[in-house]
Amino acid sequence: MFFYTSPLYRDMDLAIYLNRTSAIPLYQQLTAKIRNAVLEGRLKPKQKLPSSRSLAKSLTISRSTVTLCYEQLESEGYLITKMGSGTYVCHQIPDQWLKSQPIEPVTNKAIANPLSNFAQNLNAINRLSIAEPDLEISFRYGNPAHKYFPIHEWRKLMTRHCQNSPELLNYFADAAGYFPLRQEIANYLGRSRAVHCTPEQVIITNGSQQALDLIARLLLDPGNWIAVEEPGYLGARCCFQGQFAQIQPIKVNSVGLDVEELNNCQQDFKLVYVTPSHQFPTGVTMSLSQRIALLQWAEKTNTFIIEDDYDSEYRYRSQPIPALQGMDRAGSVIYIGTFSKILFPSLRIGYLVVPVNLIPIFSKAKWLCDRFCPILEQYALTDWIRLGHFERHIRRMRQLYNLRRQALITAFDQYFGDRVTILGENAGIHLMAKINTALPDQAITEIAAAAGIGLISARGYYLQPQHQGEFVFGYGQLEIAEINRGIFKLSQILN
């Protein structure tokens, strides 16, 4: 054991004990002793330490041991070496910096807003989603019957690619998505929706919402006009508002978007957003004459049409209506599709079909946004479509949803009679119903919630709310008994 008393500190002694029998190396022991002396105040800030030669001689240890100690403490911020002068304790030791100091409140000083114009505009939008009721029976729209999804088949495909596809662990080269998946989507759209496109025109996105966001960012400048359906999809409208677009609502009638009203507008529109196959939220299907009129208007005015085809697979009294994109001859239509409503929402795979001249810019924007969508799911989905699981699943679910749709309509007829008008009951997995009541929508939703029934008013989908008593009823996720019980209870509390 070694002991050193330094004569450099006049009114106090610096005692250093080193134990040669310890498993701890000597330089670490010395480092700990000097660090503690600094922290305990026995070594003062700016105080000079013995030279490495002097301290080594006093402790009868090698000079390299002291040098290692000083270098360690210097790297930790306890000591500082001044060329030609020596080694000193730092003026401000690290542990003092770790002690939190009270922050004085700032007074009479303006704090700059850190948000961009886009962020401030986004902050001004009241809501970006409809709250999902957590109640016994929720008629929330858009939720598919995911418990009927054949997860065991999906798991097999995922597992196979996990075991046999090591490239999944690397960066993926094509921001537009896995090319075999884009081929399968292009083939499927051609035979089921009469969409005319090549695989190169298909851009894989993180759900339909990212597709809408990319369109808004790439095609809208602040002040540009866009026509939207009234009522219409809130998620799309918020994307356009976030880009400082001027929104012009165009009413929806029994045959879809009112193209005559659109023709009478004086604005120079950049885009028009429609859900022609199953209008959201009314459920109306745009007629063939209106589709032709809209395409002619878009070609004449040099306006892009955004066709959101979010659940066209589910029609119950006729075959799915051909997409607007398949009727387009001027390259005016940007087509959006998604697998969330067909398979399961957490899959988060959607797609765009863009005109040929827009392929490069949409691919660049997708790369900049998130490089690419998760590739494992794209591999599995490719096989899912190619092996026929996808279209078999659609056929099974179409039958199931048709039974639930009929149950909902029957329950309305039985318990409400002529107090309810049903809109858009022939497609999709939701319908809109107008309840003949003097109660305001908020009162109805609150009364229903108290009885364990989750309802969503359609007022939020109007840019200029003027309708009352309209509600969106999703039935995809509810069993027939739940649908019947929910409508019965709703009729009872509204009597």
C-alpha positions as CSV (number, residue, x, y, z in Angstrom):
1,M,0.0,0.0,0.0
2,F,1.3,3.5,-0.9
3,F,0.5,6.8,0.6
4,Y,1.3,10.2,-0.8
5,T,0.9,13.6,0.9
6,S,1.3,16.5,-1.4
7,P,3.1,19.6,-0.3
8,L,1.4,21.6,-3.1
9,Y,-1.8,22.3,-1.1
10,R,-0.4,24.1,1.9
11,D,-3.3,24.1,4.3
12,M,-4.6,20.6,3.4
13,D,-3.2,17.2,2.6
14,L,-4.0,15.1,-0.4
15,A,-3.9,11.5,0.8
16,I,-3.7,8.9,-1.9
17,Y,-3.7,5.2,-1.0
18,L,-2.9,2.6,-3.7
19,N,-3.3,-1.1,-3.0
20,R,-1.0,-3.3,-5.1
21,T,-2.9,-6.5,-4.0
22,S,-6.2,-5.2,-5.4
23,A,-7.6,-6.6,-8.7
24,I,-8.3,-3.0,-9.8
25,P,-5.4,-1.7,-11.9
26,L,-3.2,1.0,-10.2
27,Y,-4.1,3.7,-12.8
28,Q,-7.8,3.1,-12.2
29,Q,-7.3,3.4,-8.4
30,L,-5.3,6.6,-8.9
31,T,-8.0,8.0,-11.2
32,A,-10.7,7.3,-8.7
33,K,-8.8,8.9,-5.8
34,I,-8.0,12.2,-7.7
35,R,-11.6,12.3,-9.1
36,N,-13.0,12.0,-5.6
37,A,-10.6,14.7,-4.3
38,V,-11.9,17.1,-7.0
39,L,-15.6,16.3,-6.2
40,E,-15.1,16.6,-2.5
41,G,-13.4,20.0,-2.9
42,R,-10.0,18.9,-1.6
43,L,-8.7,19.8,-5.0
44,K,-10.0,23.3,-6.0
45,P,-10.9,24.5,-9.5
46,K,-7.8,25.9,-11.4
47,Q,-5.5,24.2,-8.8
48,K,-2.3,22.7,-10.2
49,L,-1.5,19.0,-9.8
50,P,2.0,17.4,-9.3
51,S,3.7,16.6,-12.5
52,S,3.4,13.0,-13.7
53,R,7.1,12.4,-12.9
54,S,6.9,13.9,-9.4
55,L,3.7,12.0,-8.5
56,A,5.0,8.7,-9.9
57,K,8.2,9.1,-7.8
58,S,6.3,9.9,-4.6
59,L,4.0,6.8,-5.0
60,T,6.8,4.6,-6.3
61,I,4.8,3.7,-9.4
62,S,5.6,4.0,-13.1
63,R,5.2,7.4,-14.7
64,S,3.0,5.7,-17.4
65,T,0.5,4.8,-14.7
66,V,0.1,8.5,-13.7
67,T,0.0,9.6,-17.4
68,L,-2.9,7.2,-18.0
69,C,-4.7,8.5,-15.0
70,Y,-4.3,12.2,-16.1
71,E,-5.4,11.4,-19.6
72,Q,-8.5,9.7,-18.4
73,L,-9.5,12.5,-16.1
74,E,-8.7,15.0,-18.9
75,S,-11.1,13.2,-21.2
76,E,-13.8,13.2,-18.6
77,G,-13.4,17.0,-18.2
78,Y,-11.9,17.0,-14.7
79,L,-8.4,18.1,-15.6
80,I,-6.8,20.3,-18.2
81,T,-3.2,20.3,-19.4
82,K,-1.5,23.5,-20.4
83,M,1.5,23.2,-22.6
84,G,4.7,24.2,-20.8
85,S,2.8,24.9,-17.6
86,G,1.4,21.7,-16.1
87,T,-1.9,19.9,-15.3
88,Y,-4.7,21.8,-13.6
89,V,-8.2,21.1,-12.2
90,C,-10.8,22.4,-14.6
91,H,-12.6,25.7,-13.8
92,Q,-16.0,24.0,-14.3
93,I,-16.1,20.3,-13.5
94,P,-18.6,18.0,-15.2
95,D,-20.7,17.1,-12.2
96,Q,-21.4,20.8,-11.7
97,W,-23.0,20.9,-15.2
98,L,-25.2,17.9,-14.3
99,K,-26.8,19.8,-11.4
100,S,-30.0,21.3,-12.7
101,Q,-30.3,25.0,-12.2
102,P,-33.7,26.8,-11.7
103,I,-34.8,28.5,-14.9
104,E,-36.0,32.1,-14.4
105,P,-39.3,32.9,-16.1
106,V,-38.9,34.9,-19.2
107,T,-40.8,38.2,-19.0
108,N,-41.5,40.9,-21.5
109,K,-39.9,38.9,-24.3
110,A,-41.7,37.6,-27.3
111,I,-41.0,33.9,-28.1
112,A,-40.8,33.2,-31.8
113,N,-43.3,30.7,-33.2
114,P,-41.2,27.7,-34.3
115,L,-43.9,26.3,-36.6
116,S,-43.9,26.6,-40.4
117,N,-46.8,28.0,-42.2
118,F,-47.9,24.5,-43.1
119,A,-47.8,23.4,-39.5
120,Q,-49.7,26.4,-38.3
121,N,-52.3,25.8,-41.0
122,L,-52.6,22.2,-40.0
123,N,-52.9,23.2,-36.4
124,A,-55.9,25.3,-37.4
125,I,-57.8,22.3,-38.8
126,N,-60.2,21.3,-36.1
127,R,-59.9,17.6,-36.3
128,L,-58.2,15.1,-38.5
129,S,-60.2,12.0,-37.7
130,I,-63.6,10.9,-36.3
131,A,-63.3,9.5,-32.7
132,E,-64.1,5.8,-32.6
133,P,-66.7,5.1,-29.9
134,D,-65.6,2.4,-27.4
135,L,-69.0,1.1,-26.7
136,E,-70.9,-2.2,-26.7
137,I,-72.2,-1.8,-30.3
138,S,-70.3,0.6,-32.5
139,F,-71.6,1.5,-36.0
140,R,-68.2,3.0,-36.8
141,Y,-67.8,3.0,-40.6
142,G,-64.8,1.5,-42.5
143,N,-64.0,-1.4,-40.1
144,P,-64.0,-4.7,-42.1
145,A,-64.9,-8.0,-40.5
146,H,-61.2,-8.8,-39.8
147,K,-61.9,-11.9,-37.7
148,Y,-63.0,-13.6,-40.9
149,F,-59.7,-12.9,-42.6
150,P,-57.8,-16.2,-43.2
151,I,-54.8,-15.2,-41.1
152,H,-53.3,-18.7,-41.2
153,E,-52.9,-18.5,-45.0
154,W,-51.4,-15.0,-44.6
155,R,-49.0,-16.2,-41.9
156,K,-47.7,-19.0,-44.2
157,L,-46.8,-16.5,-46.9
158,M,-45.1,-14.1,-44.4
159,T,-43.2,-17.0,-42.8
160,R,-42.0,-18.3,-46.1
161,H,-40.6,-15.0,-47.1
162,C,-39.0,-14.4,-43.7
163,Q,-37.1,-17.7,-44.1
164,N,-36.2,-17.5,-47.8
165,S,-35.8,-13.8,-48.6
166,P,-32.7,-12.4,-46.9
167,E,-32.9,-9.3,-49.2
168,L,-35.8,-8.1,-47.0
169,L,-33.2,-7.0,-44.5
170,N,-31.6,-4.5,-46.9
171,Y,-32.6,-1.2,-48.5
172,F,-35.1,-1.6,-51.2
173,A,-34.2,0.1,-54.5
174,D,-37.5,1.2,-56.0
175,A,-39.5,3.8,-54.0
176,A,-42.5,3.0,-56.2
177,G,-42.8,-0.4,-54.7
178,Y,-42.1,-4.1,-55.3
179,F,-42.5,-4.5,-59.1
180,P,-44.1,-8.0,-59.0
181,L,-46.8,-6.5,-56.7
182,R,-47.3,-3.6,-59.0
183,Q,-47.8,-6.1,-61.9
184,E,-50.4,-8.1,-59.9
185,I,-52.3,-4.9,-59.0
186,A,-52.3,-3.7,-62.6
187,N,-53.6,-7.1,-63.8
188,Y,-56.3,-7.2,-61.1
189,L,-57.4,-3.6,-61.8
190,G,-57.6,-4.4,-65.5
191,R,-59.9,-7.4,-65.1
192,S,-62.0,-6.1,-62.2
193,R,-62.2,-2.3,-62.6
194,A,-61.5,-1.8,-66.3
195,V,-58.5,0.3,-65.3
196,H,-56.0,0.8,-68.2
197,C,-52.5,1.0,-66.8
198,T,-49.0,-0.5,-66.9
199,P,-47.2,-1.8,-63.8
200,E,-44.9,1.3,-64.0
201,Q,-47.9,3.6,-63.4
202,V,-48.7,1.9,-60.1
203,I,-47.1,3.5,-57.0
204,I,-47.3,1.6,-53.7
205,T,-48.2,3.9,-50.8
206,N,-48.7,3.7,-47.1
207,G,-52.5,3.4,-47.4
208,S,-54.7,5.7,-49.4
209,Q,-54.1,8.6,-47.0
210,Q,-50.4,8.8,-48.1
211,A,-51.6,8.7,-51.7
212,L,-53.8,11.7,-51.0
213,D,-51.0,13.5,-49.2
214,L,-48.6,13.0,-52.2
215,I,-51.1,14.3,-54.6
216,A,-51.8,17.4,-52.5
217,R,-48.1,18.2,-52.1
218,L,-47.2,17.7,-55.7
219,L,-50.1,19.3,-57.5
220,L,-51.4,22.0,-55.2
221,D,-49.9,25.4,-54.6
222,P,-51.3,27.8,-52.0
223,G,-54.4,29.5,-53.4
224,N,-55.1,26.8,-56.0
225,W,-58.8,25.8,-56.2
226,I,-60.0,22.2,-55.8
227,A,-63.6,21.0,-56.1
228,V,-64.7,18.4,-53.5
229,E,-67.9,16.5,-52.9
230,E,-70.4,17.9,-50.4
231,P,-70.5,15.9,-48.1
232,G,-67.2,14.3,-48.6
233,Y,-64.3,12.4,-47.1
234,L,-62.7,14.4,-44.3
235,G,-59.2,12.9,-44.6
236,A,-58.9,14.1,-48.2
237,R,-60.3,17.6,-47.4
238,C,-57.7,18.0,-44.6
239,C,-54.8,17.1,-47.0
240,F,-56.0,19.9,-49.4
241,Q,-56.5,22.4,-46.6
242,G,-53.1,21.6,-45.3
243,Q,-51.6,22.8,-48.6
244,F,-53.5,26.1,-48.4
245,A,-55.8,25.1,-51.2
246,Q,-59.1,26.9,-51.8
247,I,-61.9,24.4,-51.3
248,Q,-65.1,24.6,-53.3
249,P,-67.8,22.1,-52.2
250,I,-70.0,20.7,-55.0
251,K,-73.2,19.0,-53.9
252,V,-73.8,15.3,-54.3
253,N,-77.2,14.3,-55.6
254,S,-78.8,11.0,-56.4
255,V,-76.5,10.4,-59.4
256,G,-73.2,11.5,-57.7
257,L,-71.3,14.8,-58.0
258,D,-73.4,17.5,-59.6
259,V,-71.3,18.2,-62.8
260,E,-73.8,20.9,-63.9
261,E,-73.0,22.8,-60.7
262,L,-69.3,22.3,-61.4
263,N,-69.7,23.7,-64.9
264,N,-71.3,26.8,-63.5
265,C,-68.4,27.6,-61.2
266,Q,-66.1,30.5,-62.2
267,Q,-63.0,29.2,-60.5
268,D,-60.0,27.9,-62.4
269,F,-59.8,24.5,-60.7
270,K,-56.5,22.5,-60.4
271,L,-58.1,19.3,-59.1
272,V,-61.5,17.7,-58.5
273,Y,-61.8,14.9,-55.8
274,V,-64.5,12.3,-56.2
275,T,-65.5,8.8,-54.9
276,P,-67.7,7.8,-57.9
277,S,-68.1,4.1,-57.3
278,H,-69.4,4.5,-53.7
279,Q,-69.6,8.1,-52.7
280,F,-68.4,8.8,-49.2
281,P,-70.4,9.1,-47.0
282,T,-73.8,9.0,-48.9
283,G,-73.1,5.8,-50.7
284,V,-74.4,7.1,-54.0
285,T,-73.0,5.6,-57.2
286,M,-72.1,8.1,-60.0
287,S,-74.2,7.4,-63.1
288,L,-72.6,6.7,-66.5
289,S,-73.8,10.0,-67.9
290,Q,-72.3,11.9,-65.0
291,R,-69.0,10.1,-65.4
292,I,-68.8,11.0,-69.1
293,A,-69.8,14.6,-68.3
294,L,-67.1,14.9,-65.6
295,L,-64.4,13.5,-67.9
296,Q,-65.4,15.9,-70.7
297,W,-65.3,18.8,-68.2
298,A,-61.9,17.8,-67.0
299,E,-60.5,17.5,-70.5
300,K,-62.0,20.9,-71.5
301,T,-60.7,22.7,-68.3
302,N,-57.3,20.9,-68.1
303,T,-58.2,19.7,-64.6
304,F,-57.0,16.5,-62.9
305,I,-59.6,14.2,-61.4
306,I,-58.7,12.3,-58.2
307,E,-60.7,9.1,-58.2
308,D,-60.7,7.5,-54.8
309,D,-61.9,3.9,-55.3
310,Y,-61.8,2.9,-51.6
311,D,-64.3,0.0,-51.5
312,S,-65.7,-0.6,-55.0
313,E,-65.3,-4.4,-54.7
314,Y,-68.4,-4.6,-52.6
315,R,-71.5,-4.2,-54.7
316,Y,-74.6,-6.3,-54.1
317,R,-77.2,-5.8,-56.8
318,S,-74.9,-5.5,-59.9
319,Q,-71.3,-5.9,-61.0
320,P,-68.8,-3.2,-59.9
321,I,-69.0,0.0,-62.0
322,P,-66.0,0.5,-64.3
323,A,-63.6,3.0,-63.0
324,L,-63.4,6.6,-64.3
325,Q,-59.8,5.9,-65.1
326,G,-60.7,3.2,-67.6
327,M,-62.9,5.7,-69.5
328,D,-60.3,8.5,-69.5
329,R,-58.6,9.2,-72.8
330,A,-56.9,12.5,-71.9
331,G,-54.7,11.3,-69.0
332,S,-56.9,13.4,-66.6
333,V,-57.5,10.8,-63.8
334,I,-55.3,9.9,-60.9
335,Y,-56.6,6.7,-59.4
336,I,-56.4,5.7,-55.7
337,G,-57.0,2.2,-54.2
338,T,-56.4,0.5,-50.9
339,F,-56.3,-2.9,-49.3
340,S,-57.3,-1.7,-45.9
341,K,-61.0,-2.1,-46.3
342,I,-60.7,-5.4,-48.1
343,L,-58.1,-7.2,-46.0
344,F,-57.3,-5.5,-42.7
345,P,-56.7,-1.8,-41.7
346,S,-53.2,-2.3,-40.2
347,L,-51.8,-3.7,-43.5
348,R,-51.4,0.0,-44.5
349,I,-50.8,-0.8,-48.2
350,G,-52.5,1.4,-50.8
351,Y,-51.6,2.5,-54.3
352,L,-51.8,5.2,-56.9
353,V,-52.2,4.8,-60.6
354,V,-50.8,8.0,-62.2
355,P,-50.6,9.2,-65.7
356,V,-47.3,8.3,-67.5
357,N,-45.9,11.8,-67.4
358,L,-46.3,11.9,-63.6
359,I,-44.5,8.6,-62.8
360,P,-41.0,10.2,-62.2
361,I,-42.1,13.0,-59.9
362,F,-44.4,10.7,-57.8
363,S,-41.6,8.2,-57.4
364,K,-39.2,10.9,-56.3
365,A,-41.7,12.3,-53.8
366,K,-42.3,8.8,-52.4
367,W,-38.6,8.2,-51.9
368,L,-38.2,11.5,-50.1
369,C,-41.2,10.8,-47.9
370,D,-40.3,7.4,-46.5
371,R,-38.0,5.7,-49.1
372,F,-40.4,2.7,-49.5
373,C,-43.2,0.8,-47.9
374,P,-42.4,-2.2,-45.7
375,I,-41.3,-4.9,-48.2
376,L,-42.2,-8.1,-46.3
377,E,-45.9,-7.3,-46.6
378,Q,-45.5,-6.4,-50.2
379,Y,-43.9,-9.8,-50.9
380,A,-46.7,-11.6,-49.1
381,L,-49.5,-9.5,-50.8
382,T,-48.0,-10.3,-54.2
383,D,-48.4,-14.0,-53.5
384,W,-51.8,-13.5,-51.9
385,I,-53.1,-12.0,-55.2
386,R,-51.2,-14.3,-57.5
387,L,-52.4,-17.5,-55.8
388,G,-56.0,-16.4,-56.0
389,H,-56.5,-15.8,-52.2
390,F,-57.4,-12.2,-52.8
391,E,-60.3,-12.6,-55.1
392,R,-61.6,-15.6,-53.2
393,H,-61.6,-13.5,-50.0
394,I,-63.5,-10.8,-51.8
395,R,-66.2,-13.2,-52.9
396,R,-66.6,-14.6,-49.4
397,M,-66.7,-11.2,-47.8
398,R,-69.2,-9.9,-50.4
399,Q,-71.7,-12.6,-49.3
400,L,-71.1,-11.9,-45.6
401,Y,-71.5,-8.1,-46.0
402,N,-74.6,-8.5,-48.1
403,L,-76.3,-10.4,-45.3
404,R,-75.3,-7.8,-42.8
405,R,-76.5,-5.0,-45.1
406,Q,-79.9,-6.7,-45.5
407,A,-80.1,-7.2,-41.7
408,L,-79.4,-3.5,-41.1
409,I,-82.0,-2.4,-43.7
410,T,-84.6,-4.8,-42.2
411,A,-83.9,-3.5,-38.7
412,F,-84.4,0.1,-39.8
413,D,-87.7,-0.9,-41.5
414,Q,-88.9,-2.9,-38.5
415,Y,-88.0,-0.4,-35.8
416,F,-88.1,3.0,-37.5
417,G,-90.4,2.6,-40.4
418,D,-90.9,5.8,-42.3
419,R,-88.9,7.8,-39.7
420,V,-85.7,6.8,-41.5
421,T,-84.5,7.4,-45.1
422,I,-81.7,5.1,-46.2
423,L,-79.1,6.3,-48.7
424,G,-76.5,4.2,-50.7
425,E,-77.5,0.8,-49.4
426,N,-76.3,-1.2,-52.5
427,A,-72.5,-1.0,-52.0
428,G,-69.7,-0.8,-49.6
429,I,-69.7,-1.7,-45.9
430,H,-71.6,1.3,-44.6
431,L,-74.7,3.2,-45.4
432,M,-76.0,6.7,-44.5
433,A,-79.4,7.1,-42.9
434,K,-81.4,10.2,-42.2
435,I,-83.4,10.0,-39.0
436,N,-86.6,12.1,-38.8
437,T,-86.2,13.7,-35.4
438,A,-86.2,17.1,-33.9
439,L,-83.2,16.3,-31.7
440,P,-79.8,17.8,-32.7
441,D,-77.1,15.3,-33.8
442,Q,-74.9,15.8,-30.8
443,A,-77.8,15.0,-28.5
444,I,-78.6,11.9,-30.4
445,T,-75.0,10.6,-30.3
446,E,-74.8,11.4,-26.5
447,I,-78.1,9.6,-25.8
448,A,-77.0,6.6,-27.9
449,A,-73.6,6.5,-26.2
450,A,-75.3,6.4,-22.8
451,A,-77.1,3.3,-24.0
452,G,-73.9,1.7,-25.3
453,I,-74.5,2.5,-29.0
454,G,-71.7,4.3,-31.0
455,L,-72.9,6.6,-33.7
456,I,-71.1,9.0,-36.0
457,S,-73.0,12.1,-37.3
458,A,-72.5,13.0,-41.0
459,R,-72.3,16.8,-40.1
460,G,-68.5,16.7,-40.0
461,Y,-68.3,15.6,-43.6
462,Y,-70.0,18.8,-44.8
463,L,-67.9,21.8,-45.5
464,Q,-71.0,23.9,-45.0
465,P,-73.1,22.0,-42.4
466,Q,-76.8,22.5,-42.9
467,H,-78.2,19.0,-42.6
468,Q,-79.4,17.4,-39.4
469,G,-80.2,13.8,-38.5
470,E,-77.9,12.2,-40.9
471,F,-75.7,9.4,-39.6
472,V,-73.1,7.0,-41.1
473,F,-73.8,3.3,-40.1
474,G,-70.9,0.9,-40.6
475,Y,-72.0,-2.7,-40.5
476,G,-68.9,-4.6,-41.7
477,Q,-67.6,-5.5,-38.2
478,L,-70.9,-6.3,-36.6
479,E,-72.7,-9.6,-36.3
480,I,-76.3,-9.7,-37.5
481,A,-77.6,-10.1,-33.9
482,E,-75.6,-7.0,-32.8
483,I,-77.0,-5.0,-35.8
484,N,-80.5,-5.9,-34.8
485,R,-80.0,-5.2,-31.1
486,G,-78.3,-1.9,-31.8
487,I,-81.0,-0.5,-34.1
488,F,-83.7,-1.7,-31.7
489,K,-82.1,0.1,-28.8
490,L,-81.6,3.2,-30.9
491,S,-85.3,3.3,-31.8
492,Q,-86.3,2.9,-28.2
493,I,-84.2,5.7,-26.9
494,L,-85.3,8.0,-29.7
495,N,-89.1,7.4,-29.1
